[in-house]
Amino acid sequence: MAKTNPGRFFEDYAVGQVIAHAVPRTLSGGERALYHALYPARHALYSSDAFAAACGLGVAPLDDLIAFHTVFGKTVPDISLNAVANLGYAEGRWHRPVRAGDTLRSQSEVIGLKQNSNGKSGVVWVRTRGLNQRDELVLDYVRWVMVRKRDTDAPAPETVVPDLAEVVAASDLVLPEGLDFTGYDFTLAGEPHRLADYEIGEVIDHVDGVTVEEAEHMQATRLWQNTAKVHFDATFREDGRRLIYGGHVISLARALSFNGLANAQMIVGLNGGAHANPCFAGDTVRAWSEVLDKAETSAPGVGAIRLRLVAVKAGGVPGALRGEDGKYRPEVLLDLDYWALMPV
């Protein structure tokens, strides 16, 4: 009897199926150090215990995307080991900060299925929940993935496409307990801009770029225990190239956004996202953001800003997202719509 796991294929999923993912992971300051080495990440709230304490959080939490990548990575062997591509995200919320010493695990529920017209693959929608060692909800989100079929003759399942919210309502965002920006130190944070300084529709060119190296993205993929074949195995794709893990592009773009959005401190909502075009080693990633909305919150001195974060490679122009045909421009790598917390 075979003891190895070939991963699930499209016909192995059923709507309502709940999957408990192996292996729980205890996070430490090591993940923070590696994260800040892999990306030019320098938001003050995640870099300094003293800054976090002055904002009511005690010791600095781990970067919100560390929690996301960890929870996401747990799901890969069960959801996307045989994926063609990770297609998008919706309805994501961070429910509490993650700190060194916390242990995270993941579970997913299949909420939608649709076979592609070619009969060789299909799209699987899952809602994933990340839980800590106290069974407290840390984050949850929906993502959808294109997955290969094992047997192209297997019958297509009944099509179920979930009805997903376009935006997480600002009133549904979860604010970290104790968060208080009334004494916020803009000098230490790195920029003077507060929520009132940003206008809806404003486009911010983050200026800087990072060239993706093969070694760095492979280290990142291993760090998050993401075992998807398209990221590891150069023989898995016909062109012999390993795809850059989409989360690597997300973290690069988020880190680059510091230049212009240094005070967009905490990601608390993920409204939507698409990996528009593949990224490969050697590509230089740049980023721009568009301000989509602003909102008040109940926390003292804290506002919420809704941002479109776009990662592009060579040829990308700030503000240019789609062509005349309505499709993403070929240089666009990532289109991410999220809420962040910022001093008012």
C-alpha positions in Angstrom: 0.0 0.0 0.0 1.4 3.4 -1.0 2.2 5.6 2.0 3.1 8.8 0.1 0.6 11.5 -0.5 0.1 12.6 -4.2 -2.2 15.4 -3.1 -5.8 16.0 -3.9 -7.0 16.4 -7.5 -10.1 18.3 -8.6 -12.4 15.3 -8.4 -11.4 14.7 -4.8 -13.2 17.8 -3.5 -16.9 18.1 -2.4 -18.7 21.2 -1.3 -19.1 21.1 2.5 -15.9 19.0 3.0 -13.8 20.2 6.0 -10.1 19.6 5.9 -7.9 19.8 9.0 -4.4 20.6 7.8 -1.1 19.2 9.3 1.4 20.3 10.8 0.9 23.0 13.5 3.8 25.5 13.7 5.1 27.4 16.6 6.5 30.8 15.6 9.4 32.6 17.1 11.6 35.7 16.6 13.4 33.7 14.0 10.5 34.0 11.6 10.5 37.8 12.1 14.3 38.0 11.4 14.0 35.9 8.3 11.0 37.8 7.1 12.8 41.1 7.5 15.9 39.6 5.7 13.9 38.4 2.8 11.8 41.6 2.3 12.7 45.2 2.9 10.1 45.1 5.7 10.4 48.0 8.2 7.0 49.1 9.5 7.7 50.3 13.0 4.9 48.4 14.8 6.4 45.1 13.8 10.1 46.2 14.2 10.2 47.6 17.7 8.8 46.4 21.0 9.1 49.9 22.4 7.1 51.4 19.5 4.4 48.7 19.9 4.2 49.2 23.6 3.7 53.0 23.1 0.8 52.0 20.8 -0.9 49.8 23.5 0.2 46.4 22.1 3.0 45.5 24.5 5.7 43.6 22.7 5.7 43.9 18.9 3.5 41.3 17.2 4.9 39.3 14.2 4.2 40.9 10.8 0.6 40.2 9.8 1.8 38.5 6.6 3.9 36.1 8.6 0.6 34.8 10.1 -1.0 34.7 6.6 1.9 32.8 5.0 2.1 30.4 7.9 -1.6 29.6 7.8 -1.6 29.5 3.9 1.4 27.2 3.8 -0.4 24.6 6.0 -3.1 24.3 3.4 -0.9 23.7 0.4 -0.6 19.9 0.7 -4.4 19.5 0.8 -5.5 22.3 -1.4 -3.0 23.4 -4.0 -0.3 20.6 -4.3 -1.6 19.9 -7.8 -2.6 23.5 -8.5 -2.2 25.1 -11.9 -2.5 28.5 -10.3 -3.7 30.3 -7.2 -6.4 32.6 -8.5 -7.7 35.0 -5.9 -8.7 36.0 -2.4 -11.7 37.5 -0.7 -13.4 38.1 2.7 -10.1 38.0 4.7 -9.8 39.4 8.2 -7.1 39.3 10.9 -8.8 38.7 14.2 -5.9 39.1 16.7 -2.1 39.7 16.6 0.3 36.8 16.5 3.3 36.9 18.8 6.4 34.9 19.2 5.6 31.6 21.0 2.1 31.3 19.3 1.3 28.0 17.6 -0.8 28.2 14.4 -2.8 25.5 12.7 -5.2 25.7 9.7 -8.5 24.2 8.6 -10.4 24.7 5.4 -14.0 24.2 4.2 -14.7 23.6 0.5 -17.4 26.2 -0.4 -17.4 26.0 -4.2 -16.5 23.9 -7.3 -16.5 24.6 -11.0 -15.0 22.4 -13.7 -13.3 24.2 -16.5 -14.5 23.8 -20.0 -11.4 21.9 -21.1 -12.3 19.1 -18.7 -8.7 18.9 -17.5 -9.0 21.1 -14.4 -11.4 23.0 -12.2 -11.6 25.8 -9.7 -11.9 25.0 -6.0 -13.1 27.7 -3.5 -12.1 27.2 0.2 -12.6 29.2 3.3 -9.5 28.8 5.5 -9.3 29.6 9.2 -6.0 30.0 11.2 -6.3 29.1 14.9 -3.8 29.5 17.7 -2.9 27.2 20.6 -5.9 28.4 22.5 -8.2 27.6 19.6 -8.7 31.4 19.1 -9.3 32.6 15.5 -6.3 34.4 14.2 -7.4 35.0 10.6 -9.7 33.7 8.0 -10.0 34.2 4.3 -11.5 32.7 1.1 -9.2 31.7 -1.8 -9.8 29.9 -5.1 -7.4 27.7 -6.9 -7.3 26.0 -10.3 -6.5 22.3 -9.7 -5.7 19.6 -12.1 -7.9 16.5 -12.6 -6.4 13.1 -12.0 -8.9 11.5 -14.5 -10.2 13.7 -17.3 -13.1 11.3 -17.7 -14.3 11.8 -14.2 -17.7 13.4 -14.2 -17.9 17.1 -13.5 -19.4 18.0 -10.1 -22.4 20.2 -9.7 -21.2 23.8 -10.2 -21.4 25.8 -7.0 -19.9 29.3 -7.1 -20.0 31.1 -3.7 -21.4 34.6 -3.4 -18.6 36.6 -1.9 -18.6 40.1 -0.6 -16.6 42.6 -2.8 -15.4 44.4 0.3 -15.0 43.7 4.0 -17.1 46.4 5.6 -15.1 48.8 7.7 -17.4 48.1 10.6 -16.5 44.4 10.5 -12.8 45.0 10.8 -11.4 43.6 14.1 -9.2 46.0 16.0 -6.4 44.7 18.2 -7.2 45.0 21.9 -5.5 48.1 23.4 -4.5 49.7 20.1 -4.1 53.4 20.6 -2.4 55.8 18.2 -3.0 59.0 20.2 0.7 59.1 21.2 2.0 57.9 17.8 5.6 58.9 17.1 5.7 59.9 13.4 9.4 60.5 13.5 10.2 57.0 14.6 7.6 55.6 12.2 9.5 57.2 9.3 6.9 59.5 7.7 4.7 62.4 8.8 1.6 61.4 6.7 -1.6 60.5 8.6 -5.0 59.4 7.3 -6.2 62.9 6.7 -3.3 63.5 4.3 -4.5 60.8 1.8 -7.2 61.4 -0.7 -9.5 58.8 -2.2 -8.3 58.2 -5.8 -4.8 59.2 -5.0 -2.1 57.0 -6.7 1.2 56.6 -4.9 4.3 55.4 -6.7 6.5 53.6 -4.2 9.6 54.2 -6.4 11.8 51.4 -5.2 12.3 48.0 -6.9 13.6 44.6 -5.9 15.0 42.0 -8.3 13.7 38.5 -7.4 16.5 36.0 -6.9 16.0 32.3 -7.3 17.7 31.6 -3.9 15.5 34.1 -2.0 12.2 32.9 -3.3 13.1 29.3 -2.7 14.1 30.1 0.8 10.8 32.0 1.4 8.8 29.1 0.0 10.6 26.7 2.3 10.2 29.0 5.2 6.4 29.0 4.9 6.4 25.2 4.2 4.7 25.8 0.9 5.2 22.5 -1.0 3.3 23.3 -4.2 5.1 21.6 -7.1 5.1 24.7 -9.3 7.3 26.5 -6.9 9.8 23.7 -6.2 10.0 21.4 -9.2 11.5 22.9 -12.4 10.3 19.8 -14.4 6.7 20.3 -13.4 6.1 23.1 -16.0 6.6 22.7 -19.7 8.9 25.8 -19.8 11.1 24.4 -17.0 10.7 27.5 -14.8 9.6 27.6 -11.2 6.8 30.0 -10.5 7.5 32.6 -7.7 5.1 31.9 -4.8 2.4 34.6 -5.0 2.8 35.3 -1.3 6.5 36.3 -2.0 5.2 38.9 -4.4 2.6 40.1 -1.9 5.3 40.6 0.8 7.7 42.3 -1.5 5.0 44.7 -2.7 3.8 45.4 0.9 7.4 46.1 2.0 8.0 48.4 -0.9 4.9 50.3 0.0 6.6 51.6 3.1 7.9 54.5 0.9 4.7 56.5 0.9 2.7 54.4 3.3 5.0 53.9 6.3 2.1 54.6 8.7 -0.3 52.0 7.1 0.8 49.9 10.0 -1.4 46.8 10.4 -3.2 44.8 7.7 -6.6 43.9 9.1 -8.8 43.1 6.0 -8.3 41.4 2.7 -11.0 42.5 0.3 -9.8 40.8 -2.8 -6.7 39.9 -4.7 -5.5 38.4 -7.9 -2.1 37.1 -9.1 -2.6 38.6 -12.5 0.5 37.3 -14.3 3.3 34.9 -13.3 6.5 36.1 -11.7 9.9 34.4 -12.3 13.4 34.8 -10.9 15.1 37.7 -12.6 12.0 39.9 -12.6 12.3 43.2 -10.9 9.2 44.0 -8.8 8.0 47.5 -8.2 4.8 48.7 -6.6 2.2 51.4 -6.6 -0.9 52.0 -4.5 -4.3 53.6 -5.0 -6.4 54.9 -2.1 -9.8 53.4 -2.4 -11.5 54.4 0.8 -11.1 55.7 4.4 -13.0 55.0 7.5 -13.1 55.9 11.2 -12.7 53.2 13.9 -13.5 52.9 17.6 -9.9 52.8 18.7 -8.4 56.0 19.9 -6.5 57.9 17.2 -6.9 55.0 14.8 -8.4 55.1 11.3 -8.7 52.6 8.5 -7.4 53.1 5.0 -8.5 50.9 2.1 -5.7 50.4 -0.5 -5.2 48.8 -3.8 -1.6 47.5 -3.9 -0.3 46.7 -7.3 3.0 44.9 -8.0 4.5 45.3 -11.5 7.6 44.2 -13.4 9.5 46.1 -16.1 7.2 48.3 -18.1 4.7 48.9 -15.3 3.4 52.4 -15.0 1.8 53.7 -11.7 -2.0 53.8 -12.1 -2.0 51.6 -15.2 -3.8 48.3 -14.3 -5.8 47.1 -17.3 -5.6 47.4 -21.0 -8.4 48.5 -23.4 -9.7 45.0 -23.5 -10.3 45.1 -19.7 -7.7 42.5 -19.0 -4.7 43.0 -16.7 -1.8 44.5 -18.4 1.0 41.9 -19.0 3.4 43.7 -16.6 1.0 43.5 -13.7 1.8 40.8 -11.2 -0.5 41.4 -8.3 -3.7 43.3 -7.6 -4.4 43.3 -3.9 -7.2 45.2 -2.2 -6.8 45.5 1.6 -7.6 47.5 4.7 -4.8 48.8 7.0 -4.9 50.7 10.2 -3.3 54.2 10.3 -3.1 57.2 12.7 -5.8 59.8 12.0 
